[in-house]
Structure formats: C-alpha cells, structure tokens
Amino acid sequence: MPSKASILLVEDHSALAETVGDFLEAKGYTVDFAADGLLALHLAATERFDAIVLDLMIPGVDGIEVCRRLRRDAQLTTPILILTARDQLDDKLKGFDVGADDYLVKPFDLPELVARIEALLRRGRGMTSQYRVGDLSMNLETMEVQRAGVDIKLSKTLFDILRILLRESPKVVPRETIERELW
C-alpha cells in the first residue's frame, strides 16, 4: 500500500464520512473532507490529491457535475472513485461517461473501498506528464509541444487531440474515442 497517499473524500453524510475517513487514516492515508460540491471543486483544483472518493448526491454542485468539471475544465487526471447509493446501470454509465475511474455502490465494505483505491493508485503511478513519439514530444504540465526541438503552438482542442493520440500510440484511435474524451 502506498504510504501517506492523500485522499479527498467528498461525502455530505457526516457519520459516514467520519467512518470512512477514520478507516482510511488507519490504513495510512491522509484524508481531507468536503461536504458539498463547491468545496470539492475548490479543494480538488487547489490541492494535490492522489485519489478522490466522490458521492453523487451532495449539496450545491452534484457529484456528476463535480466529476465533469474536474475532468473537462480543470483537466484533472487524479483518479476518481464514485461512492454512491445510486445503483442503476444508467447512473453507473453516466458516472463513467463524465470521467470516473471506478464506481462503488453503497452499502459497501470498507476493505473493498481500500482495495479499489489501491488499484486506482497503482494504475495512476503509471501515468506520465510527458509523451514522446519519434521526434514529437508533449509536456502535459507546461502544455508545450515540440517537434525536433521546435516549439509548436496548438489550440487547447488540438492539444487535447494530440494528447490522446500520443497516449494511445501506436494504436489507431477511433474518432468516437476522441469525441467521447473531448466532449
């Protein structure tokens, strides 16, 4: 298990947040809390977390919109696990569609939650902030693209398309995949 991984727990039910937070802290995680969508957006955009555990039915901005904004507007790549009582297939698909990495339905077992968080963190460690294919390079942190050492200026949309193509290289990326990620 990663030591001192930081988790943002977004849950408006204080007793559940306390139980989950205490369990995660006992497992070595540091946990920060948000009880509503606006605070969750603020914390996720201004602090660095290794993973986010997000309830969907929270006051203010709901969890689906929080996830959508973090992925689309903030370009956040932090793993997001949705933790919710919504158990219908449509709800799950909507969660994944807006950028969630995993979905766990309440009630749940705390050891399963930890196992899912650990799996997300293991996958997240494989993520990179730079891509290089041939003489083309992209830095995701600085949003710089170079070919043979020459800077290339791209619009945000073109940058995002190139990011997807470089990430998936040498595979062919279907248009639907690009559209789903961008819009």
Backbone as JSON Lines, residues from 0, in Angstrom:
{"i":0,"aa":"M","n":[0.84,-1.19,0.0],"ca":[0.0,0.0,0.0],"c":[0.87,1.24,0.0]}
{"i":1,"aa":"P","n":[0.46,2.25,-0.77],"ca":[1.24,3.48,-0.76],"c":[1.14,4.15,0.6]}
{"i":2,"aa":"S","n":[2.26,4.63,1.11],"ca":[2.2,5.3,2.4],"c":[1.92,6.78,2.18]}
{"i":3,"aa":"K","n":[1.09,7.29,3.04],"ca":[0.77,8.7,3.03],"c":[0.13,9.2,1.74]}
{"i":4,"aa":"A","n":[-0.56,8.33,1.02],"ca":[-1.32,8.79,-0.15],"c":[-2.44,9.68,0.38]}
{"i":5,"aa":"S","n":[-2.73,10.74,-0.34],"ca":[-3.76,11.68,0.12],"c":[-5.06,11.46,-0.65]}
{"i":6,"aa":"I","n":[-6.14,11.46,0.09],"ca":[-7.46,11.2,-0.46],"c":[-8.37,12.38,-0.15]}
{"i":7,"aa":"L","n":[-9.11,12.84,-1.16],"ca":[-10.18,13.81,-0.94],"c":[-11.47,13.0,-0.86]}
{"i":8,"aa":"L","n":[-12.12,13.03,0.28],"ca":[-13.38,12.32,0.49],"c":[-14.51,13.34,0.43]}
{"i":9,"aa":"V","n":[-15.37,13.2,-0.57],"ca":[-16.49,14.12,-0.77],"c":[-17.76,13.38,-0.38]}
{"i":10,"aa":"E","n":[-18.27,13.7,0.8],"ca":[-19.43,13.0,1.37],"c":[-20.14,13.94,2.31]}
{"i":11,"aa":"D","n":[-21.47,14.12,2.11],"ca":[-22.22,15.05,2.95],"c":[-22.8,14.4,4.2]}
{"i":12,"aa":"H","n":[-22.84,13.09,4.26],"ca":[-23.33,12.38,5.44],"c":[-22.18,12.29,6.43]}
{"i":13,"aa":"S","n":[-22.22,13.11,7.48],"ca":[-21.06,13.27,8.36],"c":[-20.65,11.98,9.07]}
{"i":14,"aa":"A","n":[-21.6,11.15,9.49],"ca":[-21.25,9.91,10.18],"c":[-20.51,8.95,9.23]}
{"i":15,"aa":"L","n":[-20.98,8.86,7.99],"ca":[-20.32,8.0,7.01],"c":[-18.94,8.56,6.66]}
{"i":16,"aa":"A","n":[-18.85,9.87,6.48],"ca":[-17.55,10.48,6.18],"c":[-16.56,10.22,7.3]}
{"i":17,"aa":"E","n":[-17.02,10.32,8.53],"ca":[-16.14,10.07,9.67],"c":[-15.69,8.61,9.71]}
{"i":18,"aa":"T","n":[-16.61,7.68,9.49],"ca":[-16.27,6.26,9.5],"c":[-15.27,5.92,8.4]}
{"i":19,"aa":"V","n":[-15.55,6.38,7.18],"ca":[-14.66,6.11,6.05],"c":[-13.31,6.79,6.28]}
{"i":20,"aa":"G","n":[-13.33,8.04,6.7],"ca":[-12.09,8.77,6.94],"c":[-11.24,8.11,8.0]}
{"i":21,"aa":"D","n":[-11.85,7.69,9.1],"ca":[-11.09,7.02,10.16],"c":[-10.47,5.71,9.65]}
{"i":22,"aa":"F","n":[-11.22,4.96,8.87],"ca":[-10.72,3.69,8.33],"c":[-9.54,3.94,7.39]}
{"i":23,"aa":"L","n":[-9.69,4.92,6.5],"ca":[-8.61,5.22,5.57],"c":[-7.37,5.72,6.3]}
{"i":24,"aa":"E","n":[-7.56,6.56,7.3],"ca":[-6.42,7.05,8.07],"c":[-5.73,5.91,8.82]}
{"i":25,"aa":"A","n":[-6.51,4.94,9.33],"ca":[-5.93,3.78,10.0],"c":[-5.1,2.94,9.03]}
{"i":26,"aa":"K","n":[-5.42,3.04,7.74],"ca":[-4.67,2.31,6.71],"c":[-3.48,3.11,6.18]}
{"i":27,"aa":"G","n":[-3.24,4.29,6.75],"ca":[-2.06,5.07,6.37],"c":[-2.31,6.21,5.4]}
{"i":28,"aa":"Y","n":[-3.54,6.44,5.04],"ca":[-3.86,7.54,4.11],"c":[-4.05,8.83,4.89]}
{"i":29,"aa":"T","n":[-3.78,9.95,4.24],"ca":[-4.21,11.24,4.79],"c":[-5.49,11.6,4.06]}
{"i":30,"aa":"V","n":[-6.46,12.1,4.8],"ca":[-7.79,12.32,4.25],"c":[-8.21,13.77,4.48]}
{"i":31,"aa":"D","n":[-8.7,14.4,3.42],"ca":[-9.31,15.72,3.53],"c":[-10.78,15.54,3.16]}
{"i":32,"aa":"F","n":[-11.65,16.37,3.69],"ca":[-13.08,16.2,3.51],"c":[-13.72,17.4,2.83]}
{"i":33,"aa":"A","n":[-14.76,17.11,2.06],"ca":[-15.63,18.15,1.52],"c":[-17.05,17.62,1.65]}
{"i":34,"aa":"A","n":[-17.96,18.45,2.15],"ca":[-19.33,18.03,2.35],"c":[-20.26,18.54,1.26]}
{"i":35,"aa":"D","n":[-19.72,19.3,0.31],"ca":[-20.57,19.79,-0.79],"c":[-19.72,19.93,-2.05]}
{"i":36,"aa":"G","n":[-20.4,20.1,-3.17],"ca":[-19.74,20.13,-4.46],"c":[-18.82,21.32,-4.67]}
{"i":37,"aa":"L","n":[-19.21,22.49,-4.18],"ca":[-18.37,23.67,-4.37],"c":[-17.04,23.54,-3.64]}
{"i":38,"aa":"L","n":[-17.08,23.05,-2.41],"ca":[-15.84,22.85,-1.66],"c":[-14.99,21.77,-2.33]}
{"i":39,"aa":"A","n":[-15.64,20.73,-2.82],"ca":[-14.9,19.66,-3.51],"c":[-14.18,20.21,-4.74]}
{"i":40,"aa":"L","n":[-14.85,21.02,-5.53],"ca":[-14.22,21.62,-6.71],"c":[-13.04,22.49,-6.31]}
{"i":41,"aa":"H","n":[-13.23,23.29,-5.27],"ca":[-12.17,24.18,-4.81],"c":[-10.95,23.38,-4.34]}
{"i":42,"aa":"L","n":[-11.18,22.39,-3.47],"ca":[-10.06,21.61,-2.93],"c":[-9.34,20.83,-4.03]}
{"i":43,"aa":"A","n":[-10.11,20.2,-4.91],"ca":[-9.5,19.4,-5.97],"c":[-8.68,20.25,-6.94]}
{"i":44,"aa":"A","n":[-9.11,21.49,-7.13],"ca":[-8.4,22.37,-8.07],"c":[-7.2,23.06,-7.43]}
{"i":45,"aa":"T","n":[-7.2,23.2,-6.11],"ca":[-6.13,23.96,-5.47],"c":[-5.15,23.11,-4.67]}
{"i":46,"aa":"E","n":[-5.53,21.89,-4.35],"ca":[-4.67,20.99,-3.58],"c":[-4.34,19.78,-4.45]}
{"i":47,"aa":"R","n":[-3.3,19.05,-4.05],"ca":[-2.94,17.83,-4.79],"c":[-3.39,16.62,-3.99]}
{"i":48,"aa":"F","n":[-4.2,15.78,-4.62],"ca":[-4.66,14.54,-4.02],"c":[-4.25,13.38,-4.91]}
{"i":49,"aa":"D","n":[-4.03,12.23,-4.29],"ca":[-3.68,11.03,-5.06],"c":[-4.93,10.34,-5.59]}
{"i":50,"aa":"A","n":[-6.07,10.55,-4.93],"ca":[-7.34,9.99,-5.39],"c":[-8.48,10.79,-4.77]}
{"i":51,"aa":"I","n":[-9.63,10.72,-5.43],"ca":[-10.83,11.4,-4.94],"c":[-11.94,10.35,-4.82]}
{"i":52,"aa":"V","n":[-12.58,10.3,-3.65],"ca":[-13.74,9.45,-3.42],"c":[-14.93,10.39,-3.37]}
{"i":53,"aa":"L","n":[-15.85,10.23,-4.33],"ca":[-16.88,11.24,-4.59],"c":[-18.28,10.66,-4.51]}
{"i":54,"aa":"D","n":[-19.08,11.19,-3.58],"ca":[-20.51,10.85,-3.52],"c":[-21.22,11.66,-4.61]}
{"i":55,"aa":"L","n":[-22.27,11.09,-5.16],"ca":[-23.01,11.81,-6.22],"c":[-24.05,12.75,-5.66]}
{"i":56,"aa":"M","n":[-24.7,12.36,-4.58],"ca":[-25.81,13.16,-4.05],"c":[-25.3,14.06,-2.92]}
{"i":57,"aa":"I","n":[-24.66,15.15,-3.35],"ca":[-24.11,16.12,-2.41],"c":[-24.75,17.48,-2.67]}
{"i":58,"aa":"P","n":[-24.8,18.33,-1.66],"ca":[-25.42,19.65,-1.85],"c":[-24.61,20.55,-2.79]}
{"i":59,"aa":"G","n":[-25.29,21.55,-3.27],"ca":[-24.64,22.51,-4.17],"c":[-24.5,21.9,-5.55]}
{"i":60,"aa":"V","n":[-23.28,21.7,-5.96],"ca":[-22.99,21.07,-7.25],"c":[-22.97,19.56,-7.03]}
{"i":61,"aa":"D","n":[-23.79,18.8,-7.77],"ca":[-23.84,17.35,-7.53],"c":[-22.57,16.67,-8.02]}
{"i":62,"aa":"G","n":[-22.38,15.42,-7.6],"ca":[-21.16,14.69,-7.88],"c":[-20.87,14.49,-9.36]}
{"i":63,"aa":"I","n":[-21.91,14.28,-10.16],"ca":[-21.71,14.12,-11.61],"c":[-21.11,15.39,-12.19]}
{"i":64,"aa":"E","n":[-21.65,16.53,-11.79],"ca":[-21.14,17.8,-12.3],"c":[-19.74,18.09,-11.76]}
{"i":65,"aa":"V","n":[-19.47,17.72,-10.52],"ca":[-18.12,17.89,-9.97],"c":[-17.13,17.09,-10.8]}
{"i":66,"aa":"C","n":[-17.45,15.84,-11.06],"ca":[-16.56,14.98,-11.86],"c":[-16.36,15.57,-13.26]}
{"i":67,"aa":"R","n":[-17.45,15.98,-13.88],"ca":[-17.38,16.56,-15.23],"c":[-16.47,17.79,-15.25]}
{"i":68,"aa":"R","n":[-16.66,18.68,-14.29],"ca":[-15.86,19.92,-14.26],"c":[-14.39,19.64,-13.98]}
{"i":69,"aa":"L","n":[-14.12,18.69,-13.1],"ca":[-12.73,18.38,-12.79],"c":[-12.01,17.82,-14.01]}
{"i":70,"aa":"R","n":[-12.71,16.99,-14.77],"ca":[-12.09,16.41,-15.96],"c":[-12.03,17.41,-17.11]}
{"i":71,"aa":"R","n":[-13.14,18.08,-17.38],"ca":[-13.22,18.95,-18.55],"c":[-12.56,20.3,-18.32]}
{"i":72,"aa":"D","n":[-12.92,20.98,-17.26],"ca":[-12.44,22.35,-17.03],"c":[-11.06,22.39,-16.38]}
{"i":73,"aa":"A","n":[-10.89,21.6,-15.32],"ca":[-9.61,21.62,-14.59],"c":[-8.59,20.67,-15.21]}
{"i":74,"aa":"Q","n":[-9.01,19.84,-16.16],"ca":[-8.11,18.86,-16.8],"c":[-7.41,18.0,-15.75]}
{"i":75,"aa":"L","n":[-8.12,17.67,-14.68],"ca":[-7.57,16.9,-13.57],"c":[-7.5,15.42,-13.95]}
{"i":76,"aa":"T","n":[-6.36,14.8,-13.74],"ca":[-6.2,13.38,-14.05],"c":[-6.2,12.5,-12.8]}
{"i":77,"aa":"T","n":[-6.41,13.11,-11.64],"ca":[-6.47,12.36,-10.39],"c":[-7.56,11.29,-10.49]}
{"i":78,"aa":"P","n":[-7.25,10.05,-10.07],"ca":[-8.28,9.01,-10.11],"c":[-9.5,9.39,-9.26]}
{"i":79,"aa":"I","n":[-10.69,9.15,-9.81],"ca":[-11.94,9.45,-9.11],"c":[-12.75,8.17,-8.96]}
{"i":80,"aa":"L","n":[-13.09,7.85,-7.72],"ca":[-13.95,6.72,-7.4],"c":[-15.28,7.27,-6.92]}
{"i":81,"aa":"I","n":[-16.34,6.94,-7.64],"ca":[-17.67,7.38,-7.21],"c":[-18.18,6.38,-6.18]}
{"i":82,"aa":"L","n":[-18.67,6.93,-5.07],"ca":[-19.19,6.14,-3.96],"c":[-20.6,6.63,-3.7]}
{"i":83,"aa":"T","n":[-21.61,5.85,-4.08],"ca":[-22.97,6.37,-4.07],"c":[-24.01,5.29,-3.83]}
{"i":84,"aa":"A","n":[-25.2,5.7,-3.45],"ca":[-26.32,4.78,-3.32],"c":[-27.01,4.52,-4.66]}
{"i":85,"aa":"R","n":[-26.69,5.31,-5.66],"ca":[-27.3,5.13,-6.98],"c":[-26.72,3.87,-7.62]}
{"i":86,"aa":"D","n":[-27.6,2.88,-7.79],"ca":[-27.12,1.58,-8.25],"c":[-27.64,1.16,-9.62]}
{"i":87,"aa":"Q","n":[-28.33,2.05,-10.31],"ca":[-28.86,1.71,-11.62],"c":[-27.75,1.8,-12.68]}
{"i":88,"aa":"L","n":[-27.86,0.96,-13.7],"ca":[-26.87,0.94,-14.77],"c":[-26.71,2.32,-15.4]}
{"i":89,"aa":"D","n":[-27.81,3.03,-15.63],"ca":[-27.72,4.37,-16.23],"c":[-26.87,5.31,-15.38]}
{"i":90,"aa":"D","n":[-27.02,5.22,-14.05],"ca":[-26.23,6.05,-13.15],"c":[-24.74,5.72,-13.28]}
{"i":91,"aa":"K","n":[-24.44,4.42,-13.32],"ca":[-23.04,3.99,-13.42],"c":[-22.44,4.46,-14.75]}
{"i":92,"aa":"L","n":[-23.19,4.27,-15.83],"ca":[-22.68,4.68,-17.14],"c":[-22.46,6.18,-17.21]}
{"i":93,"aa":"K","n":[-23.37,6.94,-16.6],"ca":[-23.21,8.4,-16.58],"c":[-21.95,8.79,-15.8]}
{"i":94,"aa":"G","n":[-21.7,8.11,-14.7],"ca":[-20.5,8.38,-13.91],"c":[-19.23,8.13,-14.7]}
{"i":95,"aa":"F","n":[-19.19,6.99,-15.39],"ca":[-18.01,6.69,-16.2],"c":[-17.9,7.66,-17.38]}
{"i":96,"aa":"D","n":[-19.04,8.04,-17.93],"ca":[-19.04,8.94,-19.09],"c":[-18.45,10.31,-18.76]}
{"i":97,"aa":"V","n":[-18.64,10.78,-17.53],"ca":[-18.1,12.1,-17.16],"c":[-16.67,12.02,-16.63]}
{"i":98,"aa":"G","n":[-16.12,10.8,-16.55],"ca":[-14.7,10.69,-16.22],"c":[-14.33,9.93,-14.97]}
{"i":99,"aa":"A","n":[-15.3,9.28,-14.31],"ca":[-14.96,8.49,-13.13],"c":[-14.12,7.28,-13.54]}
{"i":100,"aa":"D","n":[-13.23,6.87,-12.66],"ca":[-12.38,5.72,-12.91],"c":[-12.95,4.43,-12.31]}
{"i":101,"aa":"D","n":[-13.78,4.57,-11.3],"ca":[-14.4,3.41,-10.65],"c":[-15.7,3.86,-10.02]}
{"i":102,"aa":"Y","n":[-16.54,2.88,-9.66],"ca":[-17.89,3.16,-9.15],"c":[-18.2,2.1,-8.11]}
{"i":103,"aa":"L","n":[-18.49,2.5,-6.89],"ca":[-18.82,1.57,-5.81],"c":[-20.15,1.99,-5.21]}
{"i":104,"aa":"V","n":[-21.05,1.02,-5.09],"ca":[-22.41,1.29,-4.62],"c":[-22.5,1.09,-3.1]}
{"i":105,"aa":"K","n":[-23.18,2.01,-2.43],"ca":[-23.48,1.9,-1.01],"c":[-24.65,0.94,-0.84]}
{"i":106,"aa":"P","n":[-24.69,0.16,0.19],"ca":[-23.67,-0.04,1.21],"c":[-22.49,-0.83,0.64]}
{"i":107,"aa":"F","n":[-21.33,-0.66,1.25],"ca":[-20.11,-1.28,0.76],"c":[-19.28,-1.71,1.96]}
{"i":108,"aa":"D","n":[-18.31,-2.56,1.72],"ca":[-17.4,-2.98,2.77],"c":[-16.16,-2.11,2.69]}
{"i":109,"aa":"L","n":[-15.71,-1.62,3.83],"ca":[-14.54,-0.74,3.86],"c":[-13.29,-1.37,3.26]}
{"i":110,"aa":"P","n":[-13.01,-2.66,3.5],"ca":[-11.84,-3.26,2.84],"c":[-11.93,-3.24,1.31]}
{"i":111,"aa":"E","n":[-13.14,-3.37,0.76],"ca":[-13.29,-3.28,-0.69],"c":[-12.99,-1.87,-1.17]}
{"i":112,"aa":"L","n":[-13.43,-0.87,-0.44],"ca":[-13.13,0.51,-0.81],"c":[-11.62,0.73,-0.85]}
{"i":113,"aa":"V","n":[-10.91,0.25,0.16],"ca":[-9.46,0.4,0.2],"c":[-8.82,-0.34,-0.97]}
{"i":114,"aa":"A","n":[-9.29,-1.54,-1.27],"ca":[-8.73,-2.31,-2.39],"c":[-8.92,-1.56,-3.71]}
{"i":115,"aa":"R","n":[-10.07,-0.94,-3.89],"ca":[-10.32,-0.19,-5.12],"c":[-9.45,1.07,-5.19]}
{"i":116,"aa":"I","n":[-9.28,1.74,-4.07],"ca":[-8.42,2.92,-4.03],"c":[-6.98,2.51,-4.37]}
{"i":117,"aa":"E","n":[-6.52,1.43,-3.76],"ca":[-5.15,0.97,-4.03],"c":[-4.97,0.6,-5.5]}
{"i":118,"aa":"A","n":[-5.98,-0.02,-6.1],"ca":[-5.89,-0.35,-7.53],"c":[-5.8,0.91,-8.38]}
{"i":119,"aa":"L","n":[-6.6,1.93,-8.05],"ca":[-6.54,3.2,-8.78],"c":[-5.17,3.86,-8.62]}
{"i":120,"aa":"L","n":[-4.62,3.8,-7.43],"ca":[-3.32,4.42,-7.18],"c":[-2.21,3.69,-7.94]}
{"i":121,"aa":"R","n":[-2.3,2.37,-8.0],"ca":[-1.29,1.61,-8.77],"c":[-1.35,1.99,-10.24]}
{"i":122,"aa":"R","n":[-2.56,2.09,-10.78],"ca":[-2.71,2.49,-12.18],"c":[-2.23,3.91,-12.39]}
{"i":123,"aa":"G","n":[-2.53,4.79,-11.44],"ca":[-2.15,6.2,-11.54],"c":[-0.65,6.41,-11.55]}
{"i":124,"aa":"R","n":[0.09,5.53,-10.87],"ca":[1.54,5.66,-10.86],"c":[2.14,5.45,-12.24]}
{"i":125,"aa":"G","n":[1.41,4.74,-13.1],"ca":[1.9,4.5,-14.44],"c":[1.67,5.69,-15.37]}
{"i":126,"aa":"M","n":[0.93,6.69,-14.89],"ca":[0.64,7.86,-15.71],"c":[1.88,8.73,-15.83]}
{"i":127,"aa":"T","n":[1.97,9.43,-16.9],"ca":[3.13,10.26,-17.15],"c":[2.69,11.69,-17.42]}
{"i":128,"aa":"S","n":[3.62,12.61,-17.24],"ca":[3.31,14.0,-17.56],"c":[3.93,14.39,-18.9]}
{"i":129,"aa":"Q","n":[4.6,13.43,-19.55],"ca":[5.2,13.7,-20.85],"c":[4.98,12.52,-21.78]}
{"i":130,"aa":"Y","n":[4.82,12.84,-23.06],"ca":[4.73,11.82,-24.1],"c":[5.8,12.12,-25.14]}
{"i":131,"aa":"R","n":[6.36,11.07,-25.72],"ca":[7.33,11.23,-26.8],"c":[7.1,10.12,-27.8]}
{"i":132,"aa":"V","n":[6.92,10.51,-29.05],"ca":[6.81,9.57,-30.16],"c":[7.7,10.11,-31.27]}
{"i":133,"aa":"G","n":[8.75,9.38,-31.58],"ca":[9.72,9.87,-32.56],"c":[10.33,11.17,-32.08]}
{"i":134,"aa":"D","n":[10.31,12.18,-32.93],"ca":[10.87,13.47,-32.54],"c":[9.8,14.45,-32.04]}
{"i":135,"aa":"L","n":[8.59,13.93,-31.81],"ca":[7.49,14.74,-31.29],"c":[7.38,14.51,-29.78]}
{"i":136,"aa":"S","n":[7.36,15.6,-29.01],"ca":[7.24,15.48,-27.56],"c":[6.17,16.44,-27.04]}
{"i":137,"aa":"M","n":[5.53,16.01,-25.94],"ca":[4.46,16.8,-25.33],"c":[4.65,16.78,-23.83]}
{"i":138,"aa":"N","n":[4.62,17.94,-23.2],"ca":[4.67,18.07,-21.76],"c":[3.28,18.48,-21.28]}
{"i":139,"aa":"L","n":[2.62,17.59,-20.52],"ca":[1.25,17.85,-20.08],"c":[1.18,18.94,-19.01]}
{"i":140,"aa":"E","n":[2.24,19.08,-18.23],"ca":[2.23,20.08,-17.17],"c":[2.38,21.5,-17.71]}
{"i":141,"aa":"T","n":[3.27,21.67,-18.69],"ca":[3.5,23.01,-19.24],"c":[2.71,23.26,-20.51]}
{"i":142,"aa":"M","n":[2.05,22.22,-21.03],"ca":[1.27,22.28,-22.27],"c":[2.14,22.72,-23.45]}
{"i":143,"aa":"E","n":[3.39,22.25,-23.47],"ca":[4.3,22.55,-24.56],"c":[4.42,21.34,-25.48]}
{"i":144,"aa":"V","n":[4.47,21.6,-26.77],"ca":[4.66,20.57,-27.78],"c":[5.85,20.98,-28.63]}
{"i":145,"aa":"Q","n":[6.73,20.0,-28.89],"ca":[7.89,20.27,-29.73],"c":[8.07,19.13,-30.73]}
{"i":146,"aa":"R","n":[8.54,19.5,-31.91],"ca":[8.92,18.51,-32.9],"c":[10.33,18.85,-33.35]}
{"i":147,"aa":"A","n":[11.23,17.89,-33.15],"ca":[12.65,18.09,-33.47],"c":[13.19,19.34,-32.78]}
{"i":148,"aa":"G","n":[12.73,19.59,-31.54],"ca":[13.22,20.72,-30.76],"c":[12.58,22.06,-31.08]}
{"i":149,"aa":"V","n":[11.64,22.09,-32.04],"ca":[10.98,23.33,-32.42],"c":[9.6,23.38,-31.76]}
{"i":150,"aa":"D","n":[9.31,24.49,-31.07],"ca":[8.01,24.64,-30.4],"c":[6.88,24.69,-31.42]}
{"i":151,"aa":"I","n":[5.78,24.04,-31.06],"ca":[4.57,24.06,-31.88],"c":[3.45,24.63,-31.02]}
{"i":152,"aa":"K","n":[2.8,25.65,-31.48],"ca":[1.68,26.26,-30.77],"c":[0.38,25.59,-31.22]}
{"i":153,"aa":"L","n":[-0.41,25.11,-30.26],"ca":[-1.67,24.44,-30.56],"c":[-2.78,25.05,-29.73]}
{"i":154,"aa":"S","n":[-3.99,25.04,-30.29],"ca":[-5.16,25.42,-29.5],"c":[-5.39,24.33,-28.46]}
{"i":155,"aa":"K","n":[-6.22,24.62,-27.48],"ca":[-6.49,23.63,-26.43],"c":[-7.09,22.36,-27.02]}
{"i":156,"aa":"T","n":[-8.01,22.5,-27.95],"ca":[-8.65,21.32,-28.55],"c":[-7.63,20.48,-29.31]}
{"i":157,"aa":"L","n":[-6.79,21.12,-30.11],"ca":[-5.77,20.37,-30.84],"c":[-4.76,19.73,-29.89]}
{"i":158,"aa":"F","n":[-4.42,20.42,-28.81],"ca":[-3.53,19.86,-27.81],"c":[-4.14,18.6,-27.22]}
{"i":159,"aa":"D","n":[-5.43,18.66,-26.87],"ca":[-6.11,17.51,-26.27],"c":[-6.2,16.34,-27.25]}
{"i":160,"aa":"I","n":[-6.45,16.62,-28.51],"ca":[-6.5,15.55,-29.52],"c":[-5.12,14.9,-29.65]}
{"i":161,"aa":"L","n":[-4.09,15.72,-29.72],"ca":[-2.73,15.17,-29.84],"c":[-2.36,14.37,-28.6]}
{"i":162,"aa":"R","n":[-2.78,14.83,-27.41],"ca":[-2.51,14.1,-26.18],"c":[-3.09,12.69,-26.25]}
{"i":163,"aa":"I","n":[-4.33,12.59,-26.71],"ca":[-4.98,11.28,-26.83],"c":[-4.22,10.4,-27.82]}
{"i":164,"aa":"L","n":[-3.87,10.97,-28.95],"ca":[-3.16,10.2,-29.98],"c":[-1.79,9.72,-29.5]}
{"i":165,"aa":"L","n":[-1.05,10.58,-28.82],"ca":[0.26,10.2,-28.31],"c":[0.13,9.16,-27.19]}
{"i":166,"aa":"R","n":[-0.85,9.34,-26.33],"ca":[-1.06,8.39,-25.23],"c":[-1.35,7.0,-25.76]}
{"i":167,"aa":"E","n":[-2.11,6.92,-26.83],"ca":[-2.53,5.62,-27.36],"c":[-1.57,5.06,-28.41]}
{"i":168,"aa":"S","n":[-0.6,5.85,-28.83],"ca":[0.34,5.43,-29.88],"c":[1.01,4.1,-29.5]}
{"i":169,"aa":"P","n":[1.17,3.2,-30.43],"ca":[0.96,3.26,-31.87],"c":[-0.42,2.78,-32.31]}
{"i":170,"aa":"K","n":[-1.35,2.6,-31.37],"ca":[-2.69,2.13,-31.73],"c":[-3.44,3.18,-32.53]}
{"i":171,"aa":"V","n":[-4.36,2.71,-33.34],"ca":[-5.27,3.59,-34.05],"c":[-6.36,3.99,-33.07]}
{"i":172,"aa":"V","n":[-6.68,5.28,-33.03],"ca":[-7.69,5.78,-32.11],"c":[-8.94,6.12,-32.91]}
{"i":173,"aa":"P","n":[-10.06,5.42,-32.64],"ca":[-11.29,5.72,-33.36],"c":[-11.8,7.14,-33.04]}
{"i":174,"aa":"R","n":[-12.44,7.73,-33.99],"ca":[-12.98,9.07,-33.83],"c":[-13.92,9.15,-32.62]}
{"i":175,"aa":"E","n":[-14.7,8.1,-32.41],"ca":[-15.65,8.07,-31.29],"c":[-14.92,8.2,-29.95]}
{"i":176,"aa":"T","n":[-13.76,7.56,-29.84],"ca":[-12.99,7.64,-28.6],"c":[-12.53,9.07,-28.34]}
{"i":177,"aa":"I","n":[-12.05,9.72,-29.4],"ca":[-11.59,11.11,-29.24],"c":[-12.77,12.0,-28.88]}
{"i":178,"aa":"E","n":[-13.9,11.83,-29.56],"ca":[-15.07,12.66,-29.28],"c":[-15.56,12.44,-27.85]}
{"i":179,"aa":"R","n":[-15.58,11.2,-27.39],"ca":[-16.06,10.89,-26.05],"c":[-15.17,11.57,-24.99]}
{"i":180,"aa":"E","n":[-13.86,11.56,-25.2],"ca":[-12.97,12.18,-24.23],"c":[-13.03,13.69,-24.27]}
{"i":181,"aa":"L","n":[-13.19,14.25,-25.46],"ca":[-13.18,15.71,-25.57],"c":[-14.52,16.33,-25.19]}
{"i":182,"aa":"W","n":[-15.6,15.69,-25.62],"ca":[-16.9,16.31,-25.42],"c":[-17.86,15.4,-24.72]}
